[in-house]
Amino acid sequence: MCCRCCGETQQKVWVFGLGLLFVISGLVCTIWWPSYAEAMIYKTLPLKDGGRTYDKWSITPIPVYLHMYLFNWTNPEQARVAGVKPNFDRVGPYVFREDKIKQNITWFPNNTVSFRPERTWFFEPEMSGGTLEDVITCPHLPSIAASNAARKFNKLIKFFFNVALNTNGGALYQTHTANEWLFEGFYDEFLDYAMKLNNSETANIKSNRFAWFLDRNGTSDFEGTFTINTGVKDLREMGELKYWNGQNHTGYFEGECGKINGSTADLFVPKRAADEWITIFIRDTCRIINLVPVGTEVIEGIEAIRYETQPDTYDSGDLNPDMKCYCPKERQPDNCPKSGMTDIGPCSDGAPMYMSHANFMYADPSYENTTTGTKPDPDNDVFFITMEPRLGVPLEVNAAVQVSLLIQPDKDISILKGVQTFYAPMFVINSKARITKEVAGEVKLALSLPDIGFYMGIAFLCLGALMIAIGFYLSCTNKWYKPKLDERNLINEGQKQ
């Protein structure tokens, strides 16, 4: 627009027209854009083959590190000495980078998708507090588990069991490297003997090697098949677990405690209320874990809610009667674990294994009092997830779980004769993850889109109002630019040519 080439009427048309256009654009941006932008963002969230969410769901974009701690039993030879408690020193962490991908992805017309998780772990020596060659003494799980099963046998059968245990590698404890305990495994004479028995009691034994995570590295064969809701029809169900191995109940715990629900921790429901809990299903424990909102944090410039487990998370009815179903039926009603431990024997082939917070944090003092050694570290051992609630994006995760083994005396089994009753901490798994700056930038952009349009609308309104005000001022003061006569002649001549 050239004011020197325009008459007064043309100038008014330009100023008032542009001012009105900016005002209309501003009203559209401030009133309509925020809800439109939010709707468009939520429209992209459901899990669809080839969609934006699919890329980040099928292969986790945030680096995840598995911090593994083992417990070295420093005085096993004194297990039968009265007044001497078993001492367990926590060693590690042995840090592994975890690459997780989804295999066997299958889409269903009822807005669900099934998959098998595949995890591959790579040792990170620079991040670790020890080497995989560290020598560690731990209770011998195969012997303890078999001895626990033999408690119900009659005297004669227990006698023959004890002879077989003592002559085929049975032991209260063994010493191996950290790598052997964790992934590599070691030949176990007693497991080899049990496999050769080939009876109903040993049918689940598939190898004569032992490790906590034997044959799990780089395979999708262990965790099973998960079926989750895609959120296509109802965004409030996105990521919700519907079936595990085709069933909606684990079968390991009674009633509500065995129901399949929550998230697999890969996708979370968006539009989350400030007081809403998070529920996740953990395959290794065959149960759900609830996390409660405890406050807000800012991570990478994103405001988020922090969710934590609670003192009654691993309760079996001691603190919360609704959690009585986590106590195995054969132990009810008077022999259930005290608060702070979940008996996971039902999903570990009957082995007397228990899950708790790391280092018995929040647990009844009776557990920790049976041993000496490492104390809880609340800053490191707490189980929490920090999440942006509108999009359901986890920003930081610290998922720490401890597995312990109950060891009890038995006068008919040599390795247990005269020992004290104690809970031996075996290992702590702490899965840690924190959002990267690149992914955080994407999240911040998505969260900012409604505000960007709103503030652009405010700017347009201000600019439009300013232009209209200037137009009225020029009209009232009669100060519109008026071309001189010679200028008009030049303009007219130019138009004729």
Buried (B, 14 or more C-beta within 10 A) or exposed (E): EEEEEBBBEBBBBBBBEBBBBBBEBBBBBBEEBBEBBBEEBBEEBBBBEEBBBBEBBBEBEBEBBBBBBBBBBBBBEEBEEEEEBBBBBBBBBBBBBBBBBBEEBEEEEEBBBBBBBBBBBEBBEEEBEBEBEBEBBBBBBBBBBBBBBBEEBEEEEBEEBBEBBBEBBBBBBBBBBBBBBBBBBBEBBBBBBBBEEEEEEBEEBEBBBBBBBBBBBEEBEBBBBBBBBBBBEEBEBBBBBBBBEEEEBBEBBBEEBBBBEBBBBBBBBBBBEEEBEBBBBBBBBBBBBBBBBBEEBEBBEBEBBBBBBBBBBBBBBBBBEEBBBBBBEEEBEEEBBBBBBBBBBBBBEBBBBBBBBBBBBBBBEBBBEBBBBBEBEEEBBBBBBBBBBBBBBBBBBBBBBBBBBBBBEBEBBBBBEEBBEBBBBBBBBBBBBBBEEEBBBBBBEBBEBBEBBBEBBEBBBEBBBEBBEEBEEBBEEEEBEEBEEEEEEEBEEEEEE
